[in-house]
Amino acid sequence: MTAIAPRRLIQALLLRILHCTVSFIAHLSYNMLYRWFIGLSLNDSGWGAATLTKNRRRFIDSLYIDCLLDTVVDPTISRQR
């Protein structure tokens, strides 16, 4: 299994909100806009559904999500007060 960079994983998850995992993986194989947004070149291989799911679980369980929330969500909430 290949590790997915956190930035790319966040971007992939944003796109995945619009599609189920299997549909997203299919789009990733031919949709150049998706590949550009995530940072994959034409020569980079896409990911399988299992790889994306396992990396998503690992990301959510890691400190990256805490860091993301601390740097994005907390300042936004503070500005709204």
N, CA, C and O atoms as a GROMACS GRO file, in nm:
protein
  324
    1MET      N    1   0.085  -0.117   0.000
    1MET     CA    2   0.000   0.000   0.000
    1MET      C    3   0.089   0.124   0.000
    1MET      O    4   0.187   0.130   0.074
    2THR      N    5   0.056   0.219  -0.082
    2THR     CA    6   0.130   0.344  -0.094
    2THR      C    7   0.071   0.449  -0.003
    2THR      O    8  -0.051   0.463   0.006
    3ALA      N    9   0.158   0.524   0.066
    3ALA     CA   10   0.110   0.634   0.151
    3ALA      C   11   0.074   0.753   0.063
    3ALA      O   12   0.141   0.780  -0.036
    4ILE      N   13  -0.031   0.822   0.100
    4ILE     CA   14  -0.077   0.941   0.028
    4ILE      C   15  -0.040   1.062   0.112
    4ILE      O   16  -0.067   1.064   0.232
    5ALA      N   17   0.019   1.162   0.050
    5ALA     CA   18   0.057   1.284   0.121
    5ALA      C   19  -0.068   1.349   0.182
    5ALA      O   20  -0.173   1.350   0.118
    6PRO      N   21  -0.056   1.403   0.303
    6PRO     CA   22  -0.173   1.461   0.370
    6PRO      C   23  -0.245   1.567   0.288
    6PRO      O   24  -0.368   1.568   0.283
    7ARG      N   25  -0.172   1.658   0.222
    7ARG     CA   26  -0.236   1.763   0.141
    7ARG      C   27  -0.318   1.701   0.029
    7ARG      O   28  -0.431   1.743   0.004
    8ARG      N   29  -0.261   1.603  -0.038
    8ARG     CA   30  -0.333   1.536  -0.147
    8ARG      C   31  -0.455   1.462  -0.094
    8ARG      O   32  -0.560   1.459  -0.159
    9LEU      N   33  -0.441   1.401   0.023
    9LEU     CA   34  -0.552   1.328   0.081
    9LEU      C   35  -0.668   1.422   0.114
    9LEU      O   36  -0.783   1.388   0.090
   10ILE      N   37  -0.638   1.539   0.169
   10ILE     CA   38  -0.743   1.637   0.200
   10ILE      C   39  -0.813   1.680   0.072
   10ILE      O   40  -0.936   1.688   0.068
   11GLN      N   41  -0.737   1.708  -0.032
   11GLN     CA   42  -0.797   1.748  -0.159
   11GLN      C   43  -0.883   1.636  -0.217
   11GLN      O   44  -0.991   1.661  -0.270
   12ALA      N   45  -0.834   1.515  -0.207
   12ALA     CA   46  -0.912   1.401  -0.258
   12ALA      C   47  -1.041   1.385  -0.179
   12ALA      O   48  -1.147   1.356  -0.236
   13LEU      N   49  -1.033   1.404  -0.049
   13LEU     CA   50  -1.154   1.391   0.034
   13LEU      C   51  -1.255   1.500   0.003
   13LEU      O   52  -1.376   1.477   0.010
   14LEU      N   53  -1.207   1.618  -0.030
   14LEU     CA   54  -1.300   1.724  -0.070
   14LEU      C   55  -1.376   1.686  -0.196
   14LEU      O   56  -1.497   1.707  -0.206
   15LEU      N   57  -1.305   1.628  -0.292
   15LEU     CA   58  -1.373   1.582  -0.414
   15LEU      C   59  -1.463   1.462  -0.385
   15LEU      O   60  -1.569   1.448  -0.445
   16ARG      N   61  -1.420   1.377  -0.293
   16ARG     CA   62  -1.496   1.257  -0.261
   16ARG      C   63  -1.632   1.290  -0.199
   16ARG      O   64  -1.725   1.210  -0.206
   17ILE      N   65  -1.643   1.406  -0.138
   17ILE     CA   66  -1.771   1.447  -0.081
   17ILE      C   67  -1.879   1.443  -0.188
   17ILE      O   68  -1.995   1.413  -0.160
   18LEU      N   69  -1.840   1.472  -0.312
   18LEU     CA   70  -1.936   1.476  -0.422
   18LEU      C   71  -1.965   1.338  -0.481
   18LEU      O   72  -2.066   1.320  -0.549
   19HIS      N   73  -1.880   1.243  -0.456
   19HIS     CA   74  -1.893   1.110  -0.517
   19HIS      C   75  -1.863   1.002  -0.414
   19HIS      O   76  -1.793   1.026  -0.316
   20CYS      N   77  -1.915   0.884  -0.436
   20CYS     CA   78  -1.876   0.772  -0.352
   20CYS      C   79  -1.732   0.734  -0.388
   20CYS      O   80  -1.681   0.776  -0.491
   21THR      N   81  -1.668   0.656  -0.305
   21THR     CA   82  -1.527   0.622  -0.323
   21THR      C   83  -1.501   0.555  -0.458
   21THR      O   84  -1.408   0.594  -0.528
   22VAL      N   85  -1.580   0.458  -0.494
   22VAL     CA   86  -1.558   0.385  -0.619
   22VAL      C   87  -1.573   0.478  -0.739
   22VAL      O   88  -1.492   0.473  -0.832
   23SER      N   89  -1.675   0.562  -0.738
   23SER     CA   90  -1.695   0.658  -0.845
   23SER      C   91  -1.579   0.758  -0.851
   23SER      O   92  -1.532   0.793  -0.959
   24PHE      N   93  -1.534   0.802  -0.734
   24PHE     CA   94  -1.421   0.895  -0.729
   24PHE      C   95  -1.296   0.832  -0.791
   24PHE      O   96  -1.226   0.898  -0.869
   25ILE      N   97  -1.266   0.707  -0.757
   25ILE     CA   98  -1.148   0.639  -0.811
   25ILE      C   99  -1.159   0.628  -0.963
   25ILE      O  100  -1.060   0.645  -1.033
   26ALA      N  101  -1.277   0.600  -1.014
   26ALA     CA  102  -1.298   0.593  -1.159
   26ALA      C  103  -1.272   0.730  -1.223
   26ALA      O  104  -1.205   0.738  -1.325
   27HIS      N  105  -1.325   0.835  -1.162
   27HIS     CA  106  -1.303   0.970  -1.215
   27HIS      C  107  -1.154   1.005  -1.214
   27HIS      O  108  -1.104   1.070  -1.305
   28LEU      N  109  -1.086   0.962  -1.112
   28LEU     CA  110  -0.944   0.993  -1.097
   28LEU      C  111  -0.860   0.935  -1.212
   28LEU      O  112  -0.753   0.987  -1.244
   29SER      N  113  -0.909   0.828  -1.273
   29SER     CA  114  -0.833   0.767  -1.382
   29SER      C  115  -0.842   0.846  -1.512
   29SER      O  116  -0.754   0.833  -1.598
   30TYR      N  117  -0.946   0.928  -1.530
   30TYR     CA  118  -0.960   1.000  -1.658
   30TYR      C  119  -0.988   1.150  -1.644
   30TYR      O  120  -0.975   1.223  -1.742
   31ASN      N  121  -1.027   1.197  -1.528
   31ASN     CA  122  -1.064   1.337  -1.513
   31ASN      C  123  -0.940   1.422  -1.481
   31ASN      O  124  -0.888   1.418  -1.370
   32MET      N  125  -0.894   1.496  -1.580
   32MET     CA  126  -0.770   1.574  -1.565
   32MET      C  127  -0.784   1.686  -1.462
   32MET      O  128  -0.686   1.723  -1.397
   33LEU      N  129  -0.904   1.740  -1.446
   33LEU     CA  130  -0.926   1.844  -1.345
   33LEU      C  131  -0.909   1.785  -1.204
   33LEU      O  132  -0.848   1.849  -1.118
   34TYR      N  133  -0.961   1.666  -1.182
   34TYR     CA  134  -0.941   1.599  -1.052
   34TYR      C  135  -0.792   1.577  -1.028
   34TYR      O  136  -0.740   1.607  -0.920
   35ARG      N  137  -0.724   1.526  -1.129
   35ARG     CA  138  -0.581   1.496  -1.114
   35ARG      C  139  -0.502   1.623  -1.086
   35ARG      O  140  -0.411   1.623  -1.003
   36TRP      N  141  -0.535   1.730  -1.155
   36TRP     CA  142  -0.467   1.858  -1.132
   36TRP      C  143  -0.492   1.907  -0.989
   36TRP      O  144  -0.398   1.949  -0.922
   37PHE      N  145  -0.617   1.902  -0.944
   37PHE     CA  146  -0.654   1.952  -0.812
   37PHE      C  147  -0.579   1.877  -0.702
   37PHE      O  148  -0.534   1.937  -0.604
   38ILE      N  149  -0.566   1.747  -0.718
   38ILE     CA  150  -0.497   1.665  -0.617
   38ILE      C  151  -0.346   1.677  -0.631
   38ILE      O  152  -0.273   1.656  -0.533
   39GLY      N  153  -0.298   1.711  -0.748
   39GLY     CA  154  -0.154   1.722  -0.769
   39GLY      C  155  -0.092   1.600  -0.834
   39GLY      O  156   0.029   1.579  -0.822
   40LEU      N  157  -0.173   1.520  -0.902
   40LEU     CA  158  -0.122   1.404  -0.973
   40LEU      C  159  -0.094   1.442  -1.118
   40LEU      O  160  -0.175   1.509  -1.182
   41SER      N  161   0.021   1.401  -1.168
   41SER     CA  162   0.051   1.426  -1.309
   41SER      C  163  -0.014   1.317  -1.394
   41SER      O  164  -0.071   1.221  -1.341
   42LEU      N  165  -0.003   1.332  -1.524
   42LEU     CA  166  -0.059   1.231  -1.614
   42LEU      C  167   0.011   1.097  -1.597
   42LEU      O  168  -0.050   0.992  -1.619
   43ASN      N  169   0.138   1.100  -1.557
   43ASN     CA  170   0.216   0.977  -1.542
   43ASN      C  171   0.199   0.910  -1.406
   43ASN      O  172   0.235   0.793  -1.391
   44ASP      N  173   0.145   0.983  -1.308
   44ASP     CA  174   0.124   0.924  -1.175
   44ASP      C  175   0.008   0.826  -1.181
   44ASP      O  176  -0.094   0.852  -1.244
   45SER      N  177   0.026   0.714  -1.112
   45SER     CA  178  -0.086   0.620  -1.106
   45SER      C  179  -0.184   0.666  -1.000
   45SER      O  180  -0.145   0.726  -0.900
   46GLY      N  181  -0.309   0.639  -1.023
   46GLY     CA  182  -0.413   0.674  -0.926
   46GLY      C  183  -0.410   0.576  -0.810
   46GLY      O  184  -0.320   0.492  -0.801
   47TRP      N  185  -0.506   0.587  -0.722
   47TRP     CA  186  -0.512   0.499  -0.606
   47TRP      C  187  -0.631   0.407  -0.622
   47TRP      O  188  -0.726   0.436  -0.696
   48GLY      N  189  -0.625   0.297  -0.552
   48GLY     CA  190  -0.740   0.208  -0.544
   48GLY      C  191  -0.832   0.252  -0.432
   48GLY      O  192  -0.793   0.331  -0.346
   49ALA      N  193  -0.954   0.201  -0.433
   49ALA     CA  194  -1.051   0.238  -0.330
   49ALA      C  195  -1.002   0.196  -0.191
   49ALA      O  196  -1.022   0.269  -0.094
   50ALA      N  197  -0.939   0.080  -0.181
   50ALA     CA  198  -0.890   0.031  -0.052
   50ALA      C  199  -0.779   0.121   0.001
   50ALA      O  200  -0.774   0.151   0.120
   51THR      N  201  -0.689   0.164  -0.088
   51THR     CA  202  -0.581   0.254  -0.047
   51THR      C  203  -0.636   0.385   0.004
   51THR      O  204  -0.591   0.436   0.107
   52LEU      N  205  -0.731   0.441  -0.067
   52LEU     CA  206  -0.790   0.569  -0.026
   52LEU      C  207  -0.861   0.554   0.110
   52LEU      O  208  -0.848   0.640   0.197
   53THR      N  209  -0.936   0.447   0.126
   53THR     CA  210  -1.009   0.424   0.251
   53THR      C  211  -0.914   0.406   0.368
   53THR      O  212  -0.935   0.464   0.475
   54LYS      N  213  -0.810   0.325   0.351
   54LYS     CA  214  -0.714   0.301   0.459
   54LYS      C  215  -0.639   0.429   0.495
   54LYS      O  216  -0.617   0.457   0.612
   55ASN      N  217  -0.598   0.506   0.394
   55ASN     CA  218  -0.527   0.631   0.421
   55ASN      C  219  -0.619   0.733   0.487
   55ASN      O  220  -0.575   0.810   0.572
   56ARG      N  221  -0.746   0.734   0.449
   56ARG     CA  222  -0.841   0.825   0.512
   56ARG      C  223  -0.856   0.792   0.660
   56ARG      O  224  -0.855   0.882   0.745
   57ARG      N  225  -0.869   0.663   0.691
   57ARG     CA  226  -0.880   0.623   0.832
   57ARG      C  227  -0.755   0.660   0.910
   57ARG      O  228  -0.763   0.710   1.022
   58ARG      N  229  -0.639   0.634   0.850
   58ARG     CA  230  -0.512   0.665   0.916
   58ARG      C  231  -0.501   0.816   0.938
   58ARG      O  232  -0.455   0.859   1.043
   59PHE      N  233  -0.541   0.894   0.840
   59PHE     CA  234  -0.534   1.040   0.851
   59PHE      C  235  -0.624   1.092   0.962
   59PHE      O  236  -0.583   1.177   1.041
   60ILE      N  237  -0.744   1.041   0.968
   60ILE     CA  238  -0.839   1.086   1.070
   60ILE      C  239  -0.790   1.048   1.209
   60ILE      O  240  -0.812   1.123   1.304
   61ASP      N  241  -0.726   0.933   1.221
   61ASP     CA  242  -0.674   0.888   1.351
   61ASP      C  243  -0.543   0.955   1.390
   61ASP      O  244  -0.497   0.938   1.503
   62SER      N  245  -0.483   1.030   1.300
   62SER     CA  246  -0.352   1.089   1.326
   62SER      C  247  -0.363   1.230   1.383
   62SER      O  248  -0.472   1.282   1.405
   63LEU      N  249  -0.248   1.288   1.406
   63LEU     CA  250  -0.243   1.425   1.457
   63LEU      C  251  -0.265   1.527   1.346
   63LEU      O  252  -0.288   1.644   1.375
   64TYR      N  253  -0.258   1.486   1.220
   64TYR     CA  254  -0.277   1.580   1.109
   64TYR      C  255  -0.413   1.648   1.117
   64TYR      O  256  -0.425   1.768   1.094
   65ILE      N  257  -0.515   1.570   1.150
   65ILE     CA  258  -0.649   1.629   1.156
   65ILE      C  259  -0.657   1.731   1.269
   65ILE      O  260  -0.723   1.834   1.255
   66ASP      N  261  -0.591   1.703   1.381
   66ASP     CA  262  -0.588   1.800   1.491
   66ASP      C  263  -0.518   1.928   1.448
   66ASP      O  264  -0.564   2.038   1.478
   67CYS      N  265  -0.408   1.912   1.378
   67CYS     CA  266  -0.334   2.029   1.329
   67CYS      C  267  -0.418   2.108   1.230
   67CYS      O  268  -0.422   2.231   1.235
   68LEU      N  269  -0.487   2.039   1.140
   68LEU     CA  270  -0.572   2.105   1.043
   68LEU      C  271  -0.682   2.184   1.112
   68LEU      O  272  -0.708   2.300   1.078
   69LEU      N  273  -0.746   2.122   1.209
   69LEU     CA  274  -0.852   2.191   1.281
   69LEU      C  275  -0.798   2.310   1.360
   69LEU      O  276  -0.863   2.414   1.366
   70ASP      N  277  -0.680   2.295   1.419
   70ASP     CA  278  -0.621   2.405   1.495
   70ASP      C  279  -0.585   2.523   1.405
   70ASP      O  280  -0.600   2.638   1.446
   71THR      N  281  -0.539   2.495   1.284
   71THR     CA  282  -0.494   2.603   1.198
   71THR      C  283  -0.603   2.663   1.110
   71THR      O  284  -0.590   2.776   1.065
   72VAL      N  285  -0.710   2.589   1.085
   72VAL     CA  286  -0.815   2.638   0.997
   72VAL      C  287  -0.943   2.672   1.073
   72VAL      O  288  -0.997   2.782   1.060
   73VAL      N  289  -0.991   2.579   1.150
   73VAL     CA  290  -1.121   2.597   1.213
   73VAL      C  291  -1.115   2.693   1.332
   73VAL      O  292  -1.197   2.784   1.341
   74ASP      N  293  -1.019   2.674   1.421
   74ASP     CA  294  -1.010   2.761   1.539
   74ASP      C  295  -0.998   2.909   1.505
   74ASP      O  296  -1.070   2.990   1.562
   75PRO      N  297  -0.908   2.948   1.412
   75PRO     CA  298  -0.902   3.091   1.378
   75PRO      C  299  -1.032   3.143   1.315
   75PRO      O  300  -1.070   3.258   1.336
   76THR      N  301  -1.100   3.059   1.241
   76THR     CA  302  -1.227   3.100   1.180
   76THR      C  303  -1.331   3.125   1.287
   76THR      O  304  -1.404   3.224   1.282
   77ILE      N  305  -1.338   3.038   1.384
   77ILE     CA  306  -1.434   3.056   1.494
   77ILE      C  307  -1.398   3.182   1.573
   77ILE      O  308  -1.487   3.258   1.612
   78SER      N  309  -1.270   3.203   1.597
   78SER     CA  310  -1.227   3.322   1.673
   78SER      C  311  -1.265   3.451   1.601
   78SER      O  312  -1.305   3.548   1.665
   79ARG      N  313  -1.252   3.453   1.468
   79ARG     CA  314  -1.286   3.573   1.391
   79ARG      C  315  -1.435   3.602   1.393
   79ARG      O  316  -1.476   3.718   1.382
   80GLN      N  317  -1.517   3.500   1.407
   80GLN     CA  318  -1.662   3.518   1.406
   80GLN      C  319  -1.715   3.571   1.538
   80GLN      O  320  -1.829   3.618   1.545
   81ARG      N  321  -1.636   3.565   1.642
   81ARG     CA  322  -1.682   3.612   1.775
   81ARG      C  323  -1.671   3.759   1.789
   81ARG      O  324  -1.705   3.814   1.894
   0.00000   0.00000   0.00000
